[in-house]
Structures are given as structure tokens and as C-alpha cells.
Amino acid sequence: MFTHYCISAWRNVVKNTLFSIINIFGLAVGLTSCILILLFIKAESGFDSWVPNSERIVRLHTAYMFPGQADFLTVRSAGKMKDAITNYAPNYVEEATRIAPINFTVSRDKDAFSERIMFVDASFFDVFDFPFVHGDKANSFAKPLDLVVTERTAIKYFGSTDVIGKTLTICCIEDKTHNFAIAGVIKDFPSNSHFNLDFIVRIEPEIFKLYPNILDTFTSVNVYTYFKLMPNTKLEDFQQRIYQWVDNESPFYEKLLEHAAISESAKATDSVKHRVMPLENLHLDAKPYAGTMGDLSPMGDRVMINTFAVVALLIIVIASINFINLTTAKSSQRAKEVAMRKVLGASRSQVALQFLSEAVVLVYIALFFALAAVEVLLPIYSNAIGIEIQFSLLANPAMLFGFLLLTFVIALGAGIYPAMYLSRYMPGDILQSSKGAESASSANVRFALVIFQFAISIFLLVCTGFIYAQTMYANAIDVGYTHQNKLVLDVGSAGDNKSRLQQEMLALNAVTSVVFSSEVPSQDNENNTSFTLIDDGLAKVASQTQLLNHHSMGYGFFEAYNIKPLAGRLFSEAYGSDAMSYNSEEGTNGGSAILNESAVKKFGFESSEQAIGSTLFVDAWGGHNLTIIGVIPDVYFRSVKFSIRPSVYMLNPKRLSWATVSYTTKNVPQLITAIEKVWASTVPMQPVHIIFLNEMMAAQYKSEQIQAKLFSAFSFLAILIACLGLYGLAAFTAERRAKEISIRKVMGAGVRDIVILLVWQFSRPVLLANLIAWPIAIYAMANWLQGFTYRLELYWVLPICVVAGILSLLVAWLTVGGNAAKVANANPIKALRCE
């Protein structure tokens, strides 16, 4: 019996070739899209659940929220927070550890690479019980400067993993190289991990005395702090315990009183938030708390994951509607076949099984083609989204079962109508009439499904258009400086050779300037400290102390970026006193400062000119009195997703670790080769790191670019699937109405009249779909825009809706028009002759 059903199903597929191809191809495209999206979601989900006791590990995040300025959010914390919280909550914390990443040059023989060394507490492997390939956690930090590496790092430097006792040279600590002995090799971290720890070293006080702002601080956030909680400890209870410490015993309250806008009645937790987040949630949920400071590895985005889960659902719904519509439409013409089967002895259940088996055959053929398409497209897809995605159904039986179940549900939905509805007809009723089994109600259901289908497609089309528009708007905003034809070099490892390096690069014909800075555009880290405007008798604000962002810029930096002062002047060697000094016998050193417009307003100056000549005192770096020498416009040194912050620009020679090289040549590869030669001769055994500034700036919008790419691709596929269904229904309608159209032609109707009649019939559901899709798309885009400080006005979504509506209507006309013209041009005699 089963063989009979399969043979009959195959005969029906061959007999109705056009409808079968449309059905299979449309469903295959929908399944391919759905599988690709699900693979993306799977790759981004389940991070760090493999870590032993992951459910008990949390990380501390920090937020400073002061009135009158943008919130400062980060996934990092201050160096002293680990011990303070552990001592205050001993009944909650089993172990705690910090991770402090610092970039160094790692070398062996003649091989040298710029690497990120992770300095951790001795308790690190008590919190994270990572498996060792060689060595063990008990002896991993037995001696100072013992080093633990991953398998891939050991292979990279030594060609094997059995490297216990071998050494790597790390440069430079206090301008000296140090040999680190490898005491352990741990397994490589799986792809679903937020850890990126290739070099792990125990924190040594001797090393970190050079970096007091990393460990010896309650306010400067430069480490990642993890707590392993006691068994059965509730996260909410631990969080409240931290808040109690911040409000009652922490040093934050006194610090806050220094800030102008904080009242004496305020609690520290009103402005300082230390939140803990479970380890397993970090990859997808930490991004809103990260600000501009990144994590140990690129972060995911739960909003994006949820968005594309909905997109996958919508696409499979569109494909399923197509399949169901075409299957039920075509089955309505098989009423006489059903009657004859019953006359010949078939039961109702046998007829129902026949229709179900045909739907199952078609669906599984579509699934086969979809899986083949995924295998072909996966490398292109992985490259487009920047995530390496693995696909192996045999290695993941649960996924295979899920796909088989999904396609069976689709087959059931497509086959249930003909199976249950047509199988109930009595043979006599059907054979006495020349009519099929098509009813007005089933035609109305198909009409409603087409509306729903196109509403989804138009919604995706509008969202795609608006996402692209916002991305273009962000890229087109005048950032306030020239960023073309610029290379960026990490010169932190150059040490005292920076000046010589600068002179030799300036000697290259194509180079117009080489300037130093603590950061370059798109690297705008959160550097905040308190600046006090020294009272000159003309108080500008109620309190002269403000918490401001700060950067260090070398001579010529602003000129190289074509940033002109609004008042005063820029840093200049001609004055001799602009650089911050460190040799004052009186205890307070000098220097100069440049403010941006937002900082001028923050201090209450009535104009930029009024600020010139005033003095700012900053307690950091030994204490400095900084004379305000200039004011520059507000410029976007970071992504326009964030607001501009009040900023102070200083010239601190100790913090100039990046170089910007401006050039004029079009032969950039030749220039890079020349710079590499200069670097090799000036800074031997230190790898050079060169980046295009424009690429760094574009990387700020990587998440939005991926989102736009995925939306555009899947929106196109959604429209394609919907049009395939429309084409199939148009062919079916033209076939059913062949006699009606022929009579109209005999009665004098022209080809144009008939085409307009048929096209209008299918224009109505598309027009109604627009009315449904537009308000939903506007609401969705209004919420999406909240993630941008500088964004398009929402009214721009209206013309995008109109364009999407016109496009959908044109596509529908082109899809239906061909069938309509073919039927209208047919000879009416063929349709009207007696059968």
C-alpha cells in the first residue's frame, strides 16, 4: 500500500510539473533560509556552558551614572573590587579572580608576535577548572613568571604541545625583556567561549607597580573580575550584598561628594552600580553594559539573535503558506479523481493518506535540496557574517530530528485540507456535476494567506531599507576631522625609539605627517578623571570640579586631522610649556589643556574665548595645573552611536602609544612596505602593527552591517518565495478561468482588458498587505532606533514604506502579468470546445 501511495504521488508530481517545481523550489528556498539563520543562532548561543560549575560563576560589571553627563558603562571593574567584595561577603564567595590583559611582544628565536598576555590571580584555576593537556593547575603558578598557554599557542611557537619547561621571551617590562617558563598547556577553548586566553601569567606585584591604575584602585576600571559563588547562593542575594557594601563601607561616597552634581543625601549606588552577570549570559547579554570598552572576545547581541529568530519564523511561514496554497488549490481540481477512487473501492482514510503522502514526498524533496544548498552556501554565509559556522547533521542528531519534524509539520499542514475535505465527498455528488470541489470559503482562505504572506515580505523589505538608511546616515555624518589617507601604527613597543621612528617615516616621500596620541579615532576608550577649575574670582558653576573624559595628543595631531581651534591655539613646540611636566619641586606640575565645546559648557563658560587662560587642576599623574590654551569643536572620535562627551585634551608624553601616518600616494602597498622597513631598522624584534584608519572606523558599525546584510538577503528571499506563490496561484487561476476569459474575448474584450482584470485581482491582496505591514514596520524601527544617539528622524520610514509598497506592487504585476498575457492571447476556441 505504501509503495502504491509513493508511485501515485510521483505520478502526480510529474503530471503537474510547473506546480511541483514551484512548490519544491519555494519551500527549498524557505528551508535553506531558515536553516542558515538557525545555524547562526546556534553558533551564538550556549556560550561558556561547557565551563565546569559555570552556573556558579559570575562577572562584575561597572557603571558610573552622574547627572548631566552620559552614563559610563563597562564590563570591567576596578582592581581592588575583588578583595573588597570577597572580604565583605565571605559566605557568598567561594573563590574570586581577576584578568588583566596587557599587550606585549612575545618572541622565540627569530619569531616575534604582538600578543595579549592575561595576568590573573593565583586562584584563577580554582575559579575556572580548565582541562590541562600537559601540567596541572596545582603547579601552573609555582614560580613567578610561570606561563600557561593553550594548545594552539604551543604549536604556533614550538610545533608541538609538549612544551613544559620551555621559555618564551616577553618584551618589554621597564624596557627589559623577561623569559617566561611554560608550566602548563591547557586545551584550546571551544568556539562558543567568550575567553580568548592564549597566554596566562600570575599577577606579580613587581610588574604591576608600573601600572597602579590597574590593580591599586577602586575607580579605574581595567580588569575583568569573576566570582565563583558558594553552592546554592542566589544571584539576587549576592547582588544586594554588593550594593550594601557600596553604600555603607566603600570609599565611593567620599569620591562622589567631590562631584559637583551629587547631593549629600545621595547614596553611592545612585551613581555607582556594580552589577554581576552569570558567566553563561555574558556573550549575548553583556553588550548593553559594555559601552565603548570591549570584552575578552567579540560580543554577541541577544536582540539580534531574537530578531533573526523571528525572521526565520516569518520566512518559513511564507514558504509554508506558498506550499499550502498551491497544494490545496491544485487538489481542488482532483475531485473527480477522488470520486473514481471511491467508486473503485477506496475508503475515506485511504484517500486521505494518498493526499498526505503526496505532500510528504514533496516536502522531503524540498528538504533534500535545502540541505544541499546549505552545504554550498555555508562558506559564503560564514564569510559574510564573520562567524565560522559548522554544519554536520550526523554529528547533531537533535538538529536533524528537528528539521525532519519541521518539514513533516509543513507536509501535514499542506495535506490536511485535501485529505480531510476532499475525501468526505460522495462520488455521486461529484460525478453528476461538472464542477470541482473548489468552494468560495477555500478561495477566501487563500486570499487571506496571500495577504499575510506579502505583509511579512513588505515588513522585511521596509526594515531592510531603513537599516541601510540609518547605516548610511551614520557613515555620512561629518565627524569633524579628516580621516582619509591615514595609517595607524601601534607604537607602544617602540619605547624611546618613537622620536627616531617619527623622523625616519617623515623622510618617506609619500608621508606628509606622523603624529602621536594615546588613542586614535574609533579607539575612544572611557578615560575619566576629575578636573577642578581653579577659582579666579569669577565662578562659572556652583562647583568647579567636573568628571571629564581625557586624551593625550602629541604635537601636530589636530593639524594632521584638520581640526581647527574655535578659540586660542593648538599644542605647539614653539611655546615649550605645553607638554605635561614631571619634575616640579613644589609638588604640582604644569602643562596645557585643550577643551572641546561640551567641556566649555560643562564648566559654565559663556564662550570659548572666556575659557582661554583659565587653569584646570587634575590630581592624577602626580598632580598638574593645566592652562587652557584652546577650544576645539565637538568631534566624533568614537561611533555616532554614542553621544559626544565633554573632553580634555592634554599632551602627556608618557601616554602616547599610537601613531597616525598621513600620506598622499596611491601606491599604498609600496608605502606600507617602506614603513615596515623603517620599523624593522628602528624597532628590531618588535612586530609592526599597521591598520587603515577608515577600516577601524568602519568596524564600529560591523554589527549593523551584518544586520543589514542578513536582512537584505533574507528579505530578497522572502519576496522571491512570495512571488513564486503568486505566480503559481496566477497560473492556477488563469487555468480555471480559461473558459470565462474566452467568452469575454468572444464578447469583444481586448487583451489589455483581460490582463488588467487578472492583474487587479492579485493587486488587491498586495495593497492590503501594505496597509498591514507599514504600521508594524514603523513600530519595529522606532524601537530599533533607540540604540542610536544620532539617528534618522522616524518620518523617513514613511517614504521607505511607500517605495517598498510600490516595489511589491510592481513585482506582483510582473509576476502575474506574464500569465495574464499568455491566457489573454490564447485562442478562445481551444477553451470553449467540448471535452
N, C-alpha and C positions, 0 to 999 in steps of 0.2 A: 504493500500500500504506500509506504513512504517513497519507494522508487517511482511509483506512478505519479505522486504529487510533484516530485522533483522534475520528472520528464515533462509533465504538463506545465509546470512553472517555466521551464526553459523554453518550451514552445511559445508560451505567451510573451516571453521576453523578445524572442526572435520575431514574432509576428508584429509586435508594436515597437519596432526598432527605435524610432525617434523618441517616444516617451520613455523607453527603457534607458537610453543614453542620457537624456536629461535628468531622469531620476537618479541614476547611478552617479553621474558626474557631479550633480549639485550636492548630493549627500556626501560624496567623497571629499569635495572641497570643504564642506562644513565640518566633517570629521577631522580632516587634516588641520584646519584652523584650531579646532577645539583641542586636539592632541598637542599641538605646538604650544598653545597657551598653558595647558595643564603641565607640560614638561617645565616651562618657565616657572610656574608657581611651585612645583615640586622642588626645583633646584634652589629656590629662595626660602623654602620652608624647612622646619626641622633642624635649624642651626643649633649646634652645641648640645643637642640632646644625647649625644654619644659620650660626653664627658662624665666620668664616674661622679655620682652624687650631684649631678647638675641641678637637680631640683632644690638643693640646699645652698647653692652659690648665687650671690647677688653682687651687683656692682654699684658703687656710689657715684651719683651724678650731682653736679653743682649748678646753681642758678643764682645770680645776683639781680635783684629787681628794685631799682631805685627810681623814685618819682622823677618824671621829667626827662628820662632817657630810656633808650631801648634796653630791654632785658638782655642780660648776658647769660647765655645757656651753654653748657658744655657737658660732655660725658666724662670729663676728667674731674679730678679733685685735688685738694692741697696735700702736700707731703705729710703733714702732722695729723691728718684726719684719721688715719688707720689706727695709730696707737691711742688717740683720744677716745674714739668710739669704742675700741676694744676694751679699754680700761673702764669706761663708763657703763658698758653693757656686757660684762663678762658672762652673764647667764644666757646671753643670746648668741654670742660669737664663739665658735669652736677654734677657728683659725682665720687669719687675715693676711693679705699680701698686696704689695704694690708692684706695678710695672712702670718703669721709667724709660721710655725709648730715647736714645741719643744716636745720632749718625756719626759713624767713624769709617775710616778706611781699613779694610781687612786685607791682608796680603799673605801669600805663601810663595816663596821663591820669587819669580818674576810676575806672578799673577796678583793683581790688586783690584779690589772692587769696593764701591761705596755701599756700605751695609748699615742696617739699623740694628744696633745692639740693644737688647732688652735687659735692663738691670732690674732685678727682682729681690724681694726679701728671702731670707733663708727658709721661710715657711712656704715658699711657692709650691713645691711639690707635695706639701701636706694639704693645700687647698685644691690643686689640680693634679690628680693622680694619673699623669700621662704615662703610657707604657714605654719602657726603655727597650731598645734593641741591644745596646751594649751599655754596661754600667748599671747603676741603680740609684734611686733617689737618696738613699742613706749616705752615699759617698759623692754625690754630684757636686756639693759645695764644701768639700772637706778642707780645701785650702783657698786662700784669697786668689782671685783671678782665675779660678776654675771655670771652665766653659762647657756648657751643654749645647749641642747642636742637633738639628734634625737630620734625618737620613739624606735628604736631597742636598743639604749643605755639605755633609761629609763627602758625598760623591762628587759634588762640584769642585771641592778643593783637593781631595785626595784620591778620588776614583773608587773608593770603597767605603763601607760603613764601619769597619773595624779599625777605628782611629783613636782609641783610648790612649792617652799619653802624648799624642802628637800635639804640636803647637801651631797657633796662628798669631801673626803679628798685627796688633791694632794700633793705629795712629790717629790722632795724637792726643795724649793727656798731658797737660802742662808742657806742650811742644816736645814730648818724648814718646817714643814707641815702647810698647809693652808686649811681652809674649804671654799669651793665654793658653794654658794647657787644657786639652779636651778631656773632661772627666766623665762624660756620658753622651749617648746618642739616643734620642727619642724618635718614635715613629713619626712619619710625616702626618701633618694634620689633614683630615679629610676636607673635601671641598666645602662641605656645609659647616664651616667653622669660622668664627669671627677672629680667631687667633692668627697672627702672622709672626710667629716667634722662631726665627731660624737661628738666632744666637741668644743664649740666656746666660747671664752672669749675675752672681750675687752682688748686691749693693755693698760697696765698700766706702766707709766714711772718708777715706783719704781722697778718693776720686771725686766725691760729691761736695767736698769743701769748696771746689771751684764753682759749684752750681747751687748756692744757698737758696735760690728761688725754687728749686725742685723739691727738696726734702724738708728744709728747715723753715716752713711757712704754714700759716693757717689760711692764707688768702690767695696765693698764687697757684693756679691750678695747672699742674704739669704732669701728674701721674694718673694712672688708672688703678683704682683701689677696689679690691674684691674681698668679700667676707663669705666664709663658709659657716652657715648658721648651725646651731645645735639642732639635733633631731627634734621634730615636732614643733619647731619655732614658727610662729605665724609672722609673715612678712609685715603685716599691718602693725603688729606689736613692736617689732624692731624699728619700724619707721617712726612710730610715736616716741620711742626711746631716744632716737637721734634728735627729734625736734625738742625734747625736754632738755637734752644736753646743750643744744644751740641756744636756747632761751635762758638757761639758768647758770651754766658753768663755762660756756665757751667764751673766747676773747672777742667774739664778733660784736657784742653790744657796744663795747667801748669804741671799736673801729667805726661802727655805724654813726655814733654821735659826732664823729668828725665830719660826716657828710652833711651838707647844708640843709637838705630837704627832710632829714629824719628828725622826728619829734622825740622828746624824752619818754613819752608814753608808749612808743612803738616797741614791739617785740622784735627780736633779731630775726625770727622766722618770717616776719612780714617782708623782709628784704633779702634774706639769705635762705635758700632752700637746698637741703641736701637730701636728695631722693635716692632710694635704692630700687633697682630693677633686676628681676630674675635673669640669670645667665641665658636661659633658652629664649628670652624675649628680646635680647639685645639687638640682633641683626635687623629685625623688622620694626621694632618699636622705639629704638634709641634715636632715630634720626631727628624727630622734633625737638629733642633735648641737646642736640649736638652743636647748634649754632654754626659757626664757620670752622670749628675745630673738629677734625675728623676722628675716626675710630682707628683701631689697630688694623682694620681692613675695610674696604668699601662697604658702606651700609646699604641695607635693603630698605624698602618702603612698603609698609603694610597697606597704605592707601592704594598704591599702585597694584599690589597683589590683589586686593579686593576688587579694584576696578576691572582688572583683566579677567578675574573670575566671572564677573558679571558679563563682560564682553564675550567670553567663551560660551556662557549660557545663552546669550542672545543669538550668537551665530548658530549654535546647534538648534535653537528654536526655529530660526529662519529656515535652515536646511530641512528640519523635520516637517515644518509647515509645507514646504515645497513637495516633499515626498508624499505626505498625506494627501495634499490637494490633488496632485496628479494621479496618484494611485486610486483614490476614491472617484475622481472624475472619470477615469478610463474604465473603472469597474462598473460604473453605472450603465455602460453600453453592453454589458455582458449578461443582461437579464435573461435573454432567450437561451444563452448557453446554460445558465443555472436551471432554467425550466426543463431543458432537454436532459440534463444530468439527473434531475429528479424523476422525469418520466422513465428514464432507463434504470432507476432503482437506487440512486444515491440518496442518502439520508441528509438531513439538515446539517448534522455535525460533520459529515464528510465534505459537504460543500464549504462549510466554514473553514475546515482545516486546509482545504485547497487554496483558498484566498490567503490565509495566514502563511502557508508555506511559500507562496509566491513572494509575499512581502519579505519574509526572512531571507530568501535566496538573494533578492535584490540588495537588501541591506548589507549582507555579509560580503557580497561582491564589492559594494562601495567601501566597506571597511578594509578589504584587501588592498584596493587601490590607494586608500588613505594612508595605510601603514607604509606602503611602498613610497608614496610621495614624501612622507615624513623622513624616511631614510635619506632621500635625495636632497631635501631642503634643509636638513638639520645643520650642516656646516655653515651654510649661508645665514641661517637664522641665528646661530650661536655668534657668528661674527658681527651681525647687525646689532644685537643687544649687549654684546660684550661679556657674555657669560657662557662658559663651556658647559654644554648640556649633553648628558649621556642618555642613550635610549636603547634599552635592551629588555624586551618583553619577557624573554626566557629567564632573565635574572630578577624579574619583578612580577611574579605570578599574580599579585594583587591588582596591579595595573592592567594586566591582560584580562583578568576576570572582569574588571570594571568596564573596559571597552566592550567586551562581549555582552555584558549586561546592558550597557547603554544602547548598543545597536539593537538588541533584542526588544528593548522597550520601544524604540522607534518603530521597529517592524510591527510590534503589537499595535501601536497607535495607528499605523497606516493600514493594517489589515483588519482591524476590528470592525470597521464600518461595513465593508463588503461582506465580511464573514457573518456578521450578525444581522445586518439589514437585508441584504440580497437573498440570503439563504432562507428567509422566512416566507418569501413569495410562493404562492400556489402556482403550479405550472399552467393551469387553465387560464388564470387571470392574465398571465404574461403572453401566452401563445395566441389568445383571442385578439390581443391588441397589437398594433404595430409600434407601440411606444416602448421605450426603455424604462428603466427604473428610476430615472432622474426625477427628483422632486424639487419644488421651489425652496423647501427648507434646506436641503443639502446644498443648493446653489448659493443660498444666502450665507450659509456657514463658510463656504469657500470664499465668498466676497469679504466676509469679516476677517478671515485668516490672511487674505492678501493685504488688507488694510494694516493689520497688526505687523505683518512681515515688513512692509515698506516703512512703517513708523519706526521700527527698530533700525532699519538701514539708514533712514534720514537722520535719526538721532545720532548714530555713529558718525555720519558724514559731517554734521554740524559740529560735533565735539572735535573731530579731527581738524576741521578748518579753523576753529577757534584756538586750539592748542598751537597750531602752526602760527597763527596770527600773533599770539602772545609771545612765542619764542622769537619771532621776527622783530616784534616791538622791543623786547629786552635787548636783542643784539643791536638794534638801531639807535638805542638811547645814546646820546652824546655823553660819554663817560668823563669828559673834561680833560682829556690828555691824549697825546698821540701814541698809539700802540703798534703801528705798522713798522715793519723792518727793524725788529728788535729781537735779539737773542738774549737769553738769561743763563747765567752760569752760577753754580753753587761754589762760592769761593771760601766757604768756611774752613776748608782744609788747607788753604793757601798760607795761613798764618801771616808771618811778617813779609811774605813774598807778594802780598797784594799790590803794593805800590809798583814793584818791578813788573808784575803781570800786566797792570794797567798801562804802563808806558810802552811795553812791547806790543800789546794789542793795538794801541793807538797808532803805532808805527805802520800798521797794515793799511794799504791804500783804501780799501773799501770801508774801513771803520771811521765813523765820524765822532763818536764819543764812547767812553767807558766810565760808568758811574756806579757807585756802591750804595747799598741800602740794607736795612735789616729785613725787609720784605719787599717783594715786587707785587704789582697788581695781580689780583686773584689769590694771593697768599695772605690776605689781610687778616692775620690772626688777632685774637682778642688780647690786646696788651693794655691793661687798665691800671692806673695808679692815681693817687690824689695829688692834685696841683692846687697850691694856695696862691691867690693873687695878693701880693703884699700891698697893704693899705697905704695909699699915697695921699690920704686925706679926702679923697673923692670916692667913697664907697660905691661900687656899682651894683652889688647884690647884697642881700641880707647876710649871707655867709660867703666868704671869699674862697672857700675850699670846694672843689668840684672833682668828681671822679671822671677822668677822661682817658680816652684811648691815646696811645702814643706810638710813634715810629721814629726810627733813626734814618736820616737821609744824608748821603755824602755830598760833597761839593759837586755842583753841576747836575744833580739829579733832576730838579724841577725844570731846568733848561732843556735837558735831554728829552723830557716828556712834554715839552712845550706848555708848561703850566706857568702862567704869568701872575705876579702878585697883584692883588687889589689895592694894597697899601703897603708901604715900606719896601723892603728889599728881600732877596733870597740869600741863602748862605754863600759867602764869598771868602776866599782865602786872602783877599786884599785887606780884610779887616783884622785878621789874625786872632780874633777872640770868639769866633762862632762855635768852634768845637768845644765840647764839654771838657773841663779840666779836672784833674785828679790829684793835684799837688798843693792845694791850698793849706797853709799852716793855720788858718783861722777856723778850719773845720767845715766851711761851706765853699764849695767850688762854683766856678762860673760857667757861662755858656750862653747860647742864644736859642730862641724858640720861634717857630712859625706856627700860627694857628690857622685853622680853616674857619669859614664863616660861622658854622654851627657852634664852634668853641667860643668865638667872639660873642655870640648871642648868649651863650651859657653863662658867661661872666658878666653880662649885663651892659656891655659897652654899647653906646648909641651908634657907633660907626666903626668901620675897620680902622680908620685913621686914629680914632681915640685910643685904640689898643696899643699902638706903636709906642715903645719906650717903657711900658709897664713891665713889672717883674713878677715872674712866677717862681714859687719855691716848691721843689719836689724833694721829698725825703729819701727817695731811692738812690742807689749808687753812691751812697756816702753823703748825700745832701747837695743840692745845686740851686743857685739863684740864676734863673734863666731870663734874660732880657728879650721881650717880644720885639722882633725886628721886622716882621712881615705878616701879612694875612693873604691866604690864597683862597680861591673859590672852593666850594664843596665838590670833591671829585669822587667818582666811584672806584675806589681801589679794591672793592670786593663786588660780588654779584649784585645786580639790581634787585635780586630777590630780598635783599636786606636794606634797611634804611641807612642813610649816611649818619655816622656818629661824630660827635664833637671830638676833634683830634688835635694833638700837639705833635709837631714835627721837630725833632732835635737832631743834633749832629754828635752822636755818641760813637767815637771811633771803635770801641770795644764790641759794638753790636752790628757792624757792617759785614754781613756774611753772604750777600748776593751782589752780583754784578750785572748790569744791563749794558749790552753792546748794541749800539745803533749803527746801521750800515746802509750803504747806498747801492751796492752791487746786486745784479740779478742772478749772478752765479753763486748762489748761497752754498752749495756743496763745497765749492773751492774755498770759500771763506771759512766754513766750519773746519775743513782740513788744515787751513793755516792757523786757526785758533788752537786746534788740538796740538799742533807742533809747538806753538808758543807755550802752551800749558805744560807739555812734556818736558820742555827745556827749563821751565821756571819752577814747576812743582813736580819734580820727579817722584815716581812710585805712588802718585795720587791720581786716581781715575778722574777724568774730566766729565762733567755732567752739564750738557748743553740742551736747552729747551727753547722752542719758539714761544714768544710771549703770547701771540694770538692763539696758539694751541692751548696754553694754560687758561686763557680767558674763556675759550670755547668749552673747556672741560667743566666749567662751573655750571653749565646747563646740560650736562650729559644725561641726567635723569629725565629732563623734559624732552631732550632729543630722542631718547629711546622711547619714551611715551608717545611722542608724535609719530615716530616710525611705525611702531606697533599699531597705533590707532589707524594710520593711513592704510597700512597693508590689510588689516582685518576689516576696515570699513569698505575698501575696494572689494574684498571677497564677499562681504555681506551683500553689497549691491549686485555683484555678479550672480550670487545664488538667487537673490530675489528676482533678477531679470530672467534667469533660466526658468524659474517657475512661471513667471508671467508669459514667457514665450510658449511654454508648454500649454498653459491654460488658453492662450490665444489660439494656438493650433487646434486644441480640442474644441473651443467654441466655434471656430470657423468651420470645422468639420461637421459639427452638429447643426449649424445653421446654413449649411450649403444650399438646401432647397429654398429656404427663406430668401437668401441673397439672390439666388437665381430668379425667383419670382419678382423680386424688386427690380432686377435688371430688365426682365421682360416688360415690366410695367413702366420702364423709362428711367430708372435710377442710373446715374452715371457712376463710373469707377470712383471718382472723388467723393461722391455722396456716401458710398458704401464704406470707403476707407475711414471717412470722418465718423461714421456711425460706430464702427468697431473700435476705433481708437478712443473715442469718447467713453465707450463702455469701460475701458480699462484705465482711463484717466481719473475717473471718479474715486476709486479706492486710493490712488496715489495722492490726490488732492486732500482727501480726508486724513490720510496718513500724515501729511504735513501739519495739519491742524493739531494732531495729537502729539507729534514729535517735538514741535517747536517749544511749547512751554516747558516740557520735561528737560530738553537740552539747555534752555536758558537757566533753569533752576540748577542743573548739574554744573554748568560753567560758572555760575555765580559762586558756588561753594568752592570750586577748584581755584578760582582767582584769589581766594583768601590766603593762599600760600605765597603770594607775591606782594611785596611792599609797593613796588611800582608796576602798575598793570594797566592794561587797556580798560577803557570805560565799558561797562556792560552793554551799553547800547550798540556796540559794534557787533554783538552777536546777532542782531536783527538782520542786517544785510547779509550776513553769512547764512542765516536761515533762509532768506529769500533765494540766494544763489543755490543753496542745497535743494530747495524746492523746485527751482527751475531745472536744475540738472536731473533730478529724479524724474521730473515730468518728461524731459527730452529723452532720457534713457528709456522710459516706458513707451513713448511714441515710436522710437526707433525699433524697440523690441517687438511691438505689436504691429507696427506699420508694414513690415515685410510680409507677415502672414495675411494681413488685411488686403494688401495689394494683390497678392497671389490669388486669393479667393475672388476678389472683385474682377480680376481679369480672366477668370476661368469661364469656359463655355457653359452657359446655363443648361444646354441640352443634356450634358452628361449628368448633372444633378437631378434633372426633372424626369429623365426617362424611367420607365417602370423597371423595378428589380424583379 
